[in-house]
Amino acid sequence: MSEPVPAASKRLAPLTLAALGVVYGDIGTSPLYTMKEVFAGAHHPVPVTPDNVLGILSLIFWALILVVSIKYVAFILRADNRGEGGIMALMALVQRRGGKSTSNRRMLLLGLFGAALFYGDGVITPAISVLSAVEGLEVMTPIFKPWILPITLGVLFALFVLQRQGTGRVGSLFGPITALWFLVLAGLGITNIVAAPQVLWALLPNHALTFFLTQPMLAFLSLGAVFLAVTGAETLYADMGHFGRKPVQLAWLALVLPALTLNYFGQGALLLTRPDALAHPFFHMVPDWLLPPLVVLATAATVIASQAVISGAFSITHQAIQLGYVPRLFVQHTSSQERGQIYLPGINWALFIAVAALVLSFGSSGALAAAYGIAVTGTMIITTLLVYQVARQRWHWSRTTTLLALSAFMLIDIAFFAANITKIPDGGWFPLAFALLLFTLMTTWKRGRDLLRARRDSDTLPLREFVAGIESDTLPSIAGTAVYMTPHAEQVPHTLLHSLKHFKCLHEQVVILQVDFVDLPFVAMTERVRIERIGQRFYQVHLRFGFMDRPDLTGTLHLCASTEVHCDLMDTTFLLGRETLITRRNSEMPYWREKLFVALTRNAGSPASYFGLPPNRVVELGTQVVL
C-alpha cells in the first residue's frame, strides 16, 4: 500500500497552477513587446543584423538567469517575513532587527520610497500589457485601429471588476489560461527556431559580451528595452505571500523560464529570416489564419499579467496600513485558508482610474514603454539594499560574504537603472513623479500620527493612579461594559476623561483596550490577547495583530469569554475619540504638511469600520488637538 501524500504536497500542484495565474502573468507577457521595443521602438532601436540579434538574445537570456532565477527565485525569496514577501515585509524585518538607529531609519525611508515606486509599476503594467495585446488587432486589419483604446479600456474595467472575487478564485480561473499561454509561447518559439537554429548560440554569454565590446553605447542604451523582459521579478516577490515560496519557485523553473527562453529565441529566429516582421515580431510568428485566436489568448494573458501587480498592490497597501504609513482602508479577506488573499476596493478603483488615464494619455504600448522600467529598476536597487541589511542582521552573514553575494546583483540593477534614466524626458518622469507623490503622502501620514500621539500624551494621567482615585469616589454605576480604545494602555484614555466630564458616571465594567500591530505577518490566537485586572471594575486588555491579520475586534474579544471579562456585544459600548485637528505655524512639521495631514485625516476610514465594530454599539467623543 502506498503511503498517503502529505497535505502540503497535495496543495502544491493547485497552488503552483494558481501562482502561474497571478504571480507570473506580468513577466509572462513581456514577449509581446520586448523584442519590438528593442528593434523597432522609438528610443534607440537596434539595427536588425545577425550579430545584434544574437547579442540581444544573449542579454535577455542571461538577464532572466541572473536577475530572476538567481537573485529573486533562489535568493531574495528566502528573505520572507513569516511567509510574506515584498518591500514592506523587508522593511519590517529591518525595523525589527535594526532598532531605531539613524542608519536604520534611513533604510526604512528608502524602503518606503521603493514601495511608492512599486505603485508606479502597478499603474503602468496593466496599461502597457493590455494595450500591447489589443494592438495585435492592427496586424490583422487596420480597420480595428480606432477601436484599440475603447477595447483596451473595456478589458481593463472587466479586470478590476473581477478583483472582488479574490486572488484565490482569480488565480484558479487564470492559472489554466496562463499555463496554456506559456505552452503556446514555447510552441511558437520552437516552430520558429527550426527555421534558424543558429540563434541557440545566443545561450552562450560571449555574444552579449561581444555586443558590448563592439557597440558599447548602443548596447548600453538597449538595456532600457531589454529590461522589459524581467519587469515582473519584483512582483513575484511581492505576491509570494499569496501562495508560498515553493509554488512560486516550482512554476518558474518547470514552465515559465523554458517557455520565455524559447519564445524570445523564436522571435530572434524570425527576425533573422524575416527582418520586415520587426514592427510586431510576436504576432508575425504565426500565419494569418491563426492571428485571431492568438490575439484573444494574448489579451487574456495580459489581463492576467495585470493581476500580478494589482495583487501586489493590495498586499503592500495592507502591510503599509498596519505599519502606520497609510490611513485605514477597508480590507476584505477573500480566503479562509490563505490569509494573504485580500481585496481593497479603494485601492482597486484608484488603480483603475490611474491606469485608464495612462491609456488615454499615452495612446500606445510603444509610448508607454518609455515610462516603463525606471520604477521597477529603482525598486530592485532598494530591495537589494534592504536584503543586505537582512543578510547581516538576520542571517548573520559576514560583511565580506554579503558584499560578494550582493555586489553583482547591485551592478546589474544599477546598469538597468542607468539605461532607463535616458527615458525620463519621454515618459519616464511619470512613475518617478507618481512615486514621489505617494512617498510624500505616506511620510506625512506617519509623521502626523506621531505628532498627534505626542500631543495627546503630553496631558495624560497615569492609569493606575487614576483608577485608585476614581474607585474611591461614589460615582453612579450603569449596567454593561464600556470599552475605551487607547494607543497607550498605561495612560488614561481621553475618551474616558470626556465621558466622566459629560455623563458623571461609570459602567459596571470598564475595559481599557490597546491594539498593537507588530512587525510580523500573523500573530497566533494563543498569543493575541493579554488581560490584567487593575481595579474592582477596571481591566486592561492588550490585543496584538500582525500586519497581515484582519483586525476584527468583536471576534477577538470573544477570547475574553473564558475570563472574568464578559463582552456581550448587546451590552457593550465602544467609546472612540474623534479629534478635530488645528494647524499652527512653527510646529515640528512644515505648515503645508500639517494641512495635508489634516486633509488625509478627514478622509481616512473610521476606526469603527476598520476594526469591525457594530455601528449601533459605538459612541464617538470629539476633542480639539492643536498640532
N, C-alpha and C positions, 0 to 999 in steps of 0.2 A: 504494500500500500504506500502510495506516495505521501510525502509529508505535506501538511497544509501550508499554503502560501501565506506569509505574514500579511497583516492588514496593510502595512505600509507599502509592500510590494504590489498588492492588488490595486492600490490607488496610484502607483507610479505611472502606469500606462495612461489612464484617463487624465491625470494631471499634466503629463507631458504633452498630450494632444491638446488640452486646453491652453497650455503655455504657448504652443505654436500659434494659437489664435489671438493671443493677447500680447505676449512678450516679443515675438519675432515678426509681427506684421510690419513694423517700421523698417527694419533693416531688410526685410524680405522683398519690399517693393522698390528698393534702391535701383535695381537693374532697369527700371522703367525710364530713368532719367540720367543716371550717372554717366554712361558712355556717350550719351547725346550731349551732355554739358561739357565733357572733356573735348570732344572733337568738333562739335557744332554750336557750342554755347557762345554767348555774346561776350564772355570775359576770357580773353587769351586762349582761343581754341587751338588745339594741337593739330598740325597737318597730318593727314592720313598717309603714313608711309609704313612699310613693314617693320622697320626698327622702332618707330614711335608706338605702333600698336603693341608690339611685344613689351616695350618699356612700360607703357601704361598698364597692361595686364599684369605685369610683374609687380608694379606698385600696388595695384588693387589687391592682388592675392596676398602679398606679404603684409599689407595693412590689415586684412582680415585675420591673418595668423597672429601678428604681433599685438594689435590693439584689442581685437575681440576675443580670440581664442586664449591667448596667454594672459594679457592684462586683466580683462574682465571675467571671462568664464573660469579660468584656472586660478586667478589670484584675487581680484577685488571682491568676487562673490564670497570669499572667506570672511570679509570684513562686515559681517552682519550683526545686527543688534537684536538678539533673540529671534532670528529668522527674518527680520525686516531689513531691507536694503534701501539704497538711495542716499542722497546727500544729507538729508535731515537725520537719518539714523547714524551716519558718520559723525555729524555734529554732536549728537547725544553721547556717543562713545568718547569723543574728545573731551566733552564737558565733564563727563563722569570721572575720567581718568586724569585729566589735566588740571582740575581745580580752577581757581579764579586768578591765575597769573595773567600778566599783561599779554604775553605771547599767546596764551590760550584764548583770551578774549579776541585777539586779532584773528586767530584761526576761525573762531566762531563767526565773526563778521564776514570773513572770506567765504565760509561755507554758506552763509545766508545769501550772499550775492550769487553764489553758484546755484542755489535753489531758485533765485529770481531768474537767472539765465535759463534754467530748465523750463520755466513757464514760457519763455520766449520761443523755445523749441516746440513746446506744446501747442503754440498757436500756428507756427509755420508748417509743421509736419502734415496736419490734415489738409491744409490748403494746397501744398505742392504735390502731395501724394494723389489726391483725388483729381486735381487738375491734370496731372500728367497722364492718368489713365483715360479720362474722358477725352483728352486731346487725341487719343487714338482713333476717335470717330473721324477726324480730319483725314487720316490716312486712307479710310475707305472712300470718302467723298467730301468735297469742300462744302456741300450743302449743309452739313452739320455745324459749320464754324460759328454762325450766330447763336447756336444753341449750347455752346460749350459752357458758358458761365451759368445760365439757368439750370442746366442739368447738374452741374457741379454743386450749386447751392442746394438743390433738391436732395441730392445724395447725402450731403453733409447734414442737412436738417434731419433726415431719417436716422442717421447715425447717432446724433445727440439725443433724439427722442428715445432711441433704444437703450440708452445708458441706464435708465431707471430699472431695467431688468436685472442689473447686477453683473459684475465681472465674471462670475462663475457661469451664469447662463449664457452670457455673450460669448465667453470662451468656448463653451461646449458647442455653441452654434457655429462659431467661426473656425474652431480647430480643424474639422474635416475639410472645410473650404481652403484653409491655409495649407494643409497637408497636400491637397490636390494642386494648389498653386506651386508649391516647391517641386512637386513631381513634374509638373509642366515645365517649370524653369529648367530642370535637369534634362528633360527630354528635348526641349528646343536647343539647349546647348550642345548636347551630343549630336543631334542632327546636323548642326552647322559646323561643328568641329570636324566631322568626317570629311567635309569639303576642303578644309585647310588645317590638317593635323599639326602643321608646324607651329601653331600657336601654343601648343603644350610646352614648348621650350621656355615659355614665359614663367613656368613654375620655378625656374632657377633664378635666384636673386641677382645674378650678374647682369641680366637685361635691365633691371631697374638702376643698377649702379652705372652701367654704360650710358643710359639715358641721361642721368645727372651729370656725368663727366663730359659728354659731348654737347649737351644743350642745357647747361645749368639753370639759366634764367627761365627758360620755357618749362623745364621740369619742376622748378620751384613753384611757378605760377599755376601749373597744372594740379598741384596738391589741393588747391581750393575746390576743384571739381572731383578729384579722386576721393577726397574726404567724404563725399556724399555716400560712398559705399559702406561707411562704418557709422553713420549718424545714429543708428539705433542702439549702439552699445550702452550708452548711459541709461537709456530707457529700460533695457533688460535688467540692469542692476536695480533701478527704482521699482520695477514690477516684481522683483524676486519674492517679496512677502506674500503675493497673491497665490503662489504655487509652491514655493520652496526651492532650494538650491539644486537638488538632484534633477528634477524635471527640466529645469532651465538648461542645465549642462548637457543632459542627455539629448534634448531636442536639437541643440546646436551641433553637437558632434555627429549625431546619427543622420540628420537630414539637412539642416539649414546650411551649414558650411559647404558640404559637397554640392548642393543644388546651386548656391550662389556662384561658386567657383566655375562650375560647368556652364552656367548661363553667361557670365562675363566673358569667358573664353569663347563661347559660341558667337557672341556679338563681335568679338575681335576677329574671329574667323570670317564672319560675314563681311566686315569692313575690308578685309584683305581681298575677298573675291568680288565684292560689290561696293566700291567706295561711295557710290551715289546714294547708299542707304543711310548715310550718317545723320540725316535730318531726324529720323526716328528708327534707329537700329533695332530696338526691341521689337517693334511691330512689323518690321520688314523681315523678321526671322521666319515668318510663316507665309504660305501662299495666300492670295487674296480671299479665297473662299473660307479660310479659317480665321480671318480677321474679326468678324462679328462675335463669335464665341470667346475669342481671346480678349477682346475689349471688355466684354461682360465680366469675364473672370478677373481681369486686371482691375476693373472698377471695384469688384467685391474685395479683392486683395488690398486695395488702397484704403477702403473703408476700414478694413481690419487693421491696417497699418496705423491709422489714426487712433484706433482703440488703445494701442500701446501707450502713447503719450497721454491720452485722456486718463487712463487708469493710473499712470504715474503721477499726474497732476492731483488726482484725488488723494492718493497716498501721502504725497508730500504736504498737501494742504492740511490734511488731518493731523499729521505729525507737527506741523507748524502751529496749529491751534493749541495742541496740548503743551507745546513748549513755550507758549506765550508770545509768539511773533505775529499771530493773525487773530482778529476778533472771532468770537464764537460764531459758527455757522451750523446750520442743520446738517447732521450726518446720518445717513440711512445705511444700516448694515444689511447687506443683501445675502448673507450666507450664515447658516447656523454652525457650519463646520470650519470654514476658513474665515477667521476674524479679520483678516486684512482686506476682505472684499467689501468695499463701501461705495456709496454714491452720495455726492454732494450736489444737489440741484443748483445752488447758487453758482458754484464754480463751473458746472456743466454749461449753463446758459451764458455765462460771461465768456467762456471759451468760444462758444458758437458765434456770439456777436463779433468777437475779435477775429475769428477765422473768416467769417463772411466778409468783414470789412477788408481783410487782406486780399481775398479772392477778387473783390471788385476793384481794389486799388491797383494791384499788380497785373491782373488780367491773364497771365500765362505762367506756366511752370518755369519757363526759361527766365522770366523776370524775377520770379520768386527765388530762383536758385542763387541769386546774388545776396539775398537776405538769409539764406540757409547756410549753416555751418559754423558761423562765428560764435553763436550762443553755445553750441554743443562743445566746441573746442575749448571755450572758456570754462565750461562746467567740468570737462575732463581734466584740465590742469588743476582746478581746485580740488577735485576728487583725489587726484594723485597726492597733493599736499596733505590732505586730511588723512589719507591712508598711511602716509609716512608717520604721522603722529600716532595713529592706532598701532602700527607695527612697533614703534618704540615704546609706547606706554602699555599696550595691552598684550602684545605678543612677546614683548621683552627682547626684541631683536637688537643686536649691537648697531651702533651708528654706521659702521663700515658696511655691514651686511645690508642694512636698509637702503643706504645710498646706492650701493651697487645694484640692488634689485629694482629701485625706482628711477634711477637716473636715466636709464634707457627709455622707459616709458615717458618720462618728462621731456626728453629731447624730441621724441616723436610728437607729443602733444604740442610743444612749442612750435615745431615746424609746421604743423597743420594750422595752428592759430595764426602764425605769421602770414601764411599764404592766404588765409581767409580775411585778414585785415585789409588786403587790397580791394575787397568788395564793399567796404564801408560806404563809399560815395554812391554806389549803385543800388543800395538797399540794405547793406549790412548794418546800417545805423539803426534800423528798426528794432531788432532784438536787443541791442545794447540800450537804446532809449527805454524800451519796454521793461527791461530788467532793472534799470536804474530807478524807474518809477516805482516798481514793486518793492525794491530794496528800501527806498525812502519810506514807503508806507509801513513796511514791516518793522524797521528800526524805530520809526516814530511811535508805532503802537507799543512796542516793547519798552521804550524809554518813558513814554507817557504813563503806562501802567505802573512802572517802578516809581515814578514821581508821585503818582496818585496814592500809591501804597504808603510812601513815606509821609505824605501829608496826613493821611488818616491815622498813621501810627504815632504821630507827634503829640496827639492829645488823648491817648487811650489810657485805660486803667488796668492794673494787674487783675486778672480774672479771679484768682483765688481770694485775694483780699476783698474784692467786691462781693463775692459770694458769701464770705463770712459775715460781712456787714449787712447785706440785704436780707439774709435769712434770720437775723436777729430782729428785724423790723416786723411789724404786724401788718404786712401788706395783704389785701384781699387776694384770694385764690380763685381761679376759674378752671373749670374742668378741661381736660385734654392735654395735649402735648404741643409745645412751641419749639420749633427748630429754627435756630439762628445760624445762618451761614457766615463764616468769617475766614479770612486768609491766615489769621494767627490765633491759634486755639488758646494761647496763654493770655490773651488780651480780651477785654470786654468788647463785644461787637457793638458798633454804633447803632445798629438797629435795635438792640436790647435797651440801650440808653434812651433812644427816641420812644420806644414802646412804653417804658416806665414813665417817661415825661408826659405822654399823652393819655395813657389808659390807667395809670396809678394802680396796677395790679400785675400779678404773675400767674402763668399757667401752673397747674399742679405738677407738671413735669417739663423741665427745660433742658433742651439738648443744644449744646454749642458744637456746631458741625464744621469741621475743617476738611476740605477736599484738596489733596495734593496730586499733581501729575508728576510722576517720576520719570527719569530718563531711561526707562525700559519699555519695550513694546507692550508687554502684558504683565499684570500682577495677578497671581493666583488668588482664588476666592478665599483660601485659608489665611492669606496674608493681607487681605484688603481692609479689614475692619479692626480698629482698636478702640475699646471703650473703657472709660475711667469715671468712677463716681467721685464728684468733688463737693457734694453737699447733699442735704436732705432731698432736694428736688432737682439738683443740677448734675448733668452728665456731660463729659467731653467725649465726642465721637470723632475719630480720625479715620477718614477713608482715603485709600491710595488707589490710583488708577495709572495704568501705563499709557503712553501716548498713542497707542493703537486701540485701547479699550474704549467701549461705549460707556460714558459716564451716566448710567441710569441710577439715580439716587433712590427712587422709590423701590426699585427692585433690590438694590443693595441693602437698604435699611431693613429689609425683611430678615437679614442675617442677625439683626439685634434681637429677634423674637425669642431666642433661647436664653437671653439675659433678662435682667430686670427692667431694661428699657423696652417699652412696648410702643411701637409707632404704628398704630392703627390709622390708616390713611383717612378714614371717615372722622377721626377725632384728632387729627394733627394739622397744625397750621405752620406753613413755612413763611418766615418773615425775612424778606430780602431788602437790601438797600438799593436805592437808585439815586446816584449823585448827579447834581446839576453842576457842571464844571464852569468855573470863571477863569478866564485867561488874564494874565498880567504881564507887563513888560519887565525886563531884567530878572527873569526867572532862570532856573537851571537849564531850561530848554528854550531855544530860539522861539520868538513870538509866532512866526509863521508855522512852526511845527506844533506849537500849542493849539493854534487854530485848526490845523489838520487833525490833531488828535481828538479835539472836541467833535469834529465832523465824523470821524471814524466811530467814536463812542456812541453818537446819536444813531448811527446806522447799524451798530452791532446787534447781534441777536440777544434776546433776553436770557438771563441765567435760568429762568423757569423752563423755557422750552429746551435750552441746551442740556439741562440736567434731567429732563423728562419729568418735571413736576406737574401734577394735575392743576390746571389753572384755577379751579374753584377752591383750592386749598392754599393759595398764595396771597400774601399781603405784602405790598411794597411800601416802604417808608422812605421819603425823599430827604435829601440834605444837600447843601451847597458846599463845594470844595473849591478853594482858590488854588490854582496850580502854581 
